[in-house]
Amino acid sequence: MTAFVDTSAFFAALDASDSEHERAQSILAGPEEWITSDHVLVELWRLLSLILDERRADLGIRRLLESLAHVEPVGMADVQTALDIGADFPDQDFSLVDRTSFAVMRRLGVSTVATFDHHFAVYRFGPGKRRAFEIAR
């Protein structure tokens, strides 16, 4: 089964001091084939570089790339979908990376996500906006 990985799960897996560190490592050690987007990697690198430094951020990204099945590029159609999601959910503070992640997941037909970001549980899609992503536990 293929599942998407969000920035929050990657960060928790890499940061031993994160409260979700052990849980993130356990989730990512599961049998799923993990994918992410290039936007998630850029967001993660930026976060790591602010907390650590650029060299260690590079090392963290290299380590993740070794374990990922695929990094999906975000295309212009995904960006347009992300902008539409923002318009459809004006009461939510979904980041652009969250929204492009939702768009990529929908485009690829991926419904499971490793994340500690509650936005992935809030977002709804499909007919009548009744479908939700499954959060990997």
Secondary structure, 3 states (H helix, E strand, C coil): CEEEECHHHHHHHHCCCCCCHHHHHHHHCCCCEEEEEHHHHHHHHHHHHHHCCHHHHHHHHHHHHHHCCEEECCCHHHHHHHHHHHHHCCCCCCCHHHHHHHHHHHHHCCCEEECCCCHHHHCCECHHHCECCEECC
